Amino acid sequence: MTRIALIDDHESVRLGIEAACARVAATDVVFSGSTVREYLAWRTYAAAPPADVVVLDLTLGDGTTPTENVTRVIRDGSPVIIHSVADRPASVREALAAGAAGVISKASRTGDVLAAIGVVARGEPLDNVEWASAVEGDRAFADAQLSARERDVLRLYAAGLPLKAVADRLGIAYSTAKENITRVRVKYVEVGRPAPTKVDLLRRAMEDGLVDESTDEH
């Protein structure tokens, strides 16, 4: 069962997704509200665990920013899908840089929204047309200034090899490979694209064209 929280200041949007989820046995909308503050207050009051996925509107009516909202939800323990009309690419990029797992357009069919929720619930990167449109041409967003060695280590590690196997493949010490991954994480943080987990590193490597979905290093 995938536990979903919906945060959108348009009730009709929330009701539409709720109705779609109600038709799928494996999904359960545990919260529906208009602000992140309401969601976190509900979590505290109900002593409920974090939602498996939070579907978050890009711009809420309480004056909060995408960065504030995405950061608060992620720190609380849930991945975030931005559900937006996607006509504000700068704001979408801001949300992605804050750590959102992806973006899905409000013009999408409900089936596509549910599919996106499933992808993120499985811990997989959401790489779709909306995401590509948000980052296309934004080199400041895309370029973390990785060295050739850092790119090699990231490419193999993100594609699935254990770090020791990465070191063996490249003919370097394990400690060197580990230091390279640490530097990669730091560089991504510096450009506003944190990658605290291996899944995040895979997403960053995909974003920068270092690996693709067909890559299989397992």
N, C-alpha and C positions, 0 to 999 in steps of 0.2 A: 504494500500500500504506500503510495507516494502522497505525503502530506504537503499541501500547497497553501501558501498565504497569498492573498491578492491585496495589493495596495494601490489604489487608484481613486482619485477624487471624483470620478464619473461613475455613479452607481450603476448605470445601464451597462457599462463595460464589464464591471465585476459580475453583474447578474448573468451576462452572456457567457462568460467563462465558467461560472458556477454551474449553469445549466449543462454546458458541454461536459464538464467533469462528472456531473451526476450520472451521465450516460456511460461512464467508463468505470468498471468495478474497481480498478486498481488505483483510482485517484480519490482523494478526500480533501475538500477545501476546509481547512481548520480555522481560517481567519479571513475576513473580508472587511476592509476598512479604507479610510481615505488618507491616512498619514502613517509614517514609520513610527512616530511617537505612540499612536494608538496600538500599533502592532506590538511594540515592546512592552507597553503597559498591560496588554492582554496576556502576553507571555508571563509576566511577573504575577499577575492576579490569578491566572489559571494554573500556574506552575507547570506550564506545558513546555515540552522540548522544542528546540528550534524547528521550523518547517524544513522539509527536505528541499523545497524550492520556493523562493519568493518571487512572484511576478509583480514588477514594480513599474509604475508609470514614470516617464522621464521627468516630467515637471508636475509637482503637486501644488495645490493651492495655498499651502501654509508658508510659502516663501523659502523653503529649504532648497538647497542645491543638489544636483545629481551626485556630486562627490560626497556630500554629507549623508545622504540617504543610503547610497550604496555601501559606504564605509561602515555605517552603523549596523546595517543588516549583516554584512559579512563578519564583522567583529562579534555579532551575536551568534554566529554559527551557521548561517544559511547562505547558499549560493543565490545569485540574483540574475533574473532575466529581465531586461528592459523591454517593456511593452509600450511602444511609442508610435506616433504617426510618422516618425523618422524623417521629418522635414527640417530638423535642426542638427545637422551633422556634427557641429562643434560640441553640442551638449551630449550627443551620443558618444563621441570620442572621450569626453570627460568622464562619462559613466564607465566606459570600458577601461580607461586608464585607472579608475578607482577600484577596478577588480570585478566588474560585472562579467558574468559568464558569456553573455551574448545579448543580441537584440532581435526582437521579432516585431514586425509591423502590425499596427492595429488594423490594417487592411487585409491581413492574412486570414485565411479560413481558420475556424476554431480547431479543426483537425491538425492544422500546421502548428498552432499554438500548443496543443497537447503533445504533439511530437517533439517540439522544442523542450517542453518541460521534461519529457522522458529522457531526452539526451542529457540534459544538465543533471537530472536526478541520478543518472548513472555515472556522473563524474567526468563526462566527455565534453570536449570543447564544442561550442555551437558555432559552426563556420557556415554562414549563409549569405544570401545576397544583401540583406540589410547590414550585416557586419562589414562586408566588403565595401559597400557604398560609404560607410562611415569613415573608413580608414584610407580609402583610395586617395592617393596624391598627397597624403599628409606625411611627409618624410620625417618631421620632428617626432611624430607619433611612432613611426615604424623603425627608426634607427637608434639602436642602443649602443652603437660604436663598439661592437665586439671585435676582438682581435681574431686573426685566422685560427689560432689554437683554441680560443674560447668557442668559436663557432663549431669547430670539429668536435670538441667535447660535448657541447650542447646538442649537436645533431644526433650523435650516437646515444647519449643519455636520454634525451627526450623521446627518441624512437623506441626505447624499451630496454636497452642494455643496462645491467647493473654497473655501478661506477667502477668496480674492479675490472669488469670485462672491457669497459671503455678504455681504461688505462692500458690493459694488455693489447687491445686493438691498435692503439696509437703509439705503443712502445714507450710509455711514460710511467712514472711512479704513481701509485694510487694517491699519495698525498698531493701530487701535482694536479691530478684530475679533480680532486676534491677542491683544491684552491681555485681552479678555473671555474667550477660551478659556483663557488661562493662569490667570485668576482662578477660572474654573469648575473647572479641575483642582485648584487649591489648596483650594477649598471642599469638593470631594468627598473629598480626602485628610483634611481636618479632621474629617469625620464618619465616617471609617473606610471610605470607599468609593472607593479610588483608581481613576483612569481614565487610565492612561498612554498608551493607544493610541486611535485613532479608533473602533475596534470597541468598546472599553470605554466610550467616551463615548456611543455609540449605545445600549449596554445601559443606561447610567445614564439616558439620556433616555427610554427605554422604561419603565424602572422608575418614573420620575416622571411618566409620562403626557404627556410633551412630544411624542413621536412614537409611531406604532404601526407594525405590520408592513406595513400597506397604504400607508404614506407613500412616495412616490416623487418625490424631488427631483432625480434624475439628469438 
